[in-house]
Structure formats: structure tokens, C-alpha cells
Amino acid sequence: MQEADILIEFKEISINLSKPALHRFIKQMIRDHYHLHWRYDASTIYLMLQLDDEMNELPFERNKDFLTLRANKLCMDDQILAEAVEQLLRTEKGDGIVKRMGRGPISMTSYQSGDIELMIEIDRSEKGMTNKHGSMTRYKDSGETLRPETIYNVTMMEIDYALMELFEALELKDKEKIALQKQRLKKLVSKRKEVEQLL
């Protein structure tokens, strides 16, 4: 069975799939024991994937010769399906951000045309929170200049994480951590405003 307590979030995902690529993906899902069916509405086709009692859906836009898997946000805790979608990002030259959240560090990978543009890991440990640089984020990029859209998306994810940490600190009534997270949020919001000027 699959690992528990890991949530995978795809953000701003866009993957163009030719008919042969879609057929390969469907065959892979069937080999992995998924039950598949399609659901249609006016502009979107949904591929419904069921494994045991869990149901996920992938939204596709119709084009003349291909379908585009496109969503602002997709969340799933199905590791097999998440790996298959991330593989599509790589093989079919897609764009998007993959965020993994579990008991350990939060990891985020940004794809641009199928290539890894940026990898981030946010350490949740006390050691990571109190490091001398005041940052829990490690950037692993290829040395190239990052697009403003990527920086903006990553900053928004850092803000989400800082808000989560602030909420936990408020519940614990930990004044030191509350002040630390408020200061961190102020810096991130300022960074977001700067990046918004470039969009």
C-alpha cells in the first residue's frame, strides 16, 4: 500500500499530451490497478481515477490534436498517481510546481518545459527554525536567472508555510516564535510586492 500522511500539491500545472502519450499514461494507470472513466462538461474533460476507495480526477482541456492537463491547484495523497503526473511533467515538457508535505521537510520542485528549474526544501525541525541565517529554505538552482513567476510562486508557498508556523506558535502561546514568524512574514510579503512589480 502507499505511504500515509504525505500530501502532494500541484500548482499552476500545464502539460500538453498527445494521443500516444495519453494512451501510455492510461495503460500505466490500468497496470497499477486503477479503474478509469471520463466525465465531461462544456469545456473540460475529467479523467476519473479510482484505486480502492480513493477517487482522484485530472482536468483536461480539449485542443485539436492533443489534450492539456491544466489546473491552478491539484491536491492528492495518492503517491502512485502523483509520481505518474510528475513523470508526465518531465517527459511531456510540462510546467508547474510540485509540493510534498509530510512529517519531514516540505519539498517543492518547479518545472519549466519539463526541466527542473528550482528545488526547495523547508526544514520543519527546531534546528532549522533557529538557524543563524533565519531561513529554513535552501535553494538548489541551476545558476540561471529565475523567472519572476517562479519566484512569486515560491514566495507564496513560503508565506503559506510561515502562516502555518505562526498559527502553531499562537496555539502554543510561544511569544518568541510568534514574533519570529511575524517578522518572517513581513519580509516575505515585502518580497512578494517587489516580485509583483516584475510580473
WOHU-V71908 format. One line per field, one symbol per residue. ss: DSSP state (h for helix, s for strand, l for the rest). burial: 1 if it has 24 or more other ideal C-beta (glycine too) atoms within 12 Angstrom, else 0. Layout:
# WOHU-V71908
ss: ???
burial: ???
This chain:
# WOHU-V71908
ss: llllllsssssssssssshhhhhhhhhhhhhlllsssssslllssssssssllssssssssslllsssssssssssllhhhhhhhhhhhhhlllsssssssllllsssssssllsssssssslllhhhhlllllllsssssllllllhhhhhhhhhhhhhhhhhhhhhhhhhllhhhhhhhhhhhhhhhhhhhhhhlll
burial: 0000011111111111100011001100100001010000000011101010000111110000001111100101111111111101100101111111100011111111000111111100000010000011100000000100111111111111110011001000000000011001100100110010000
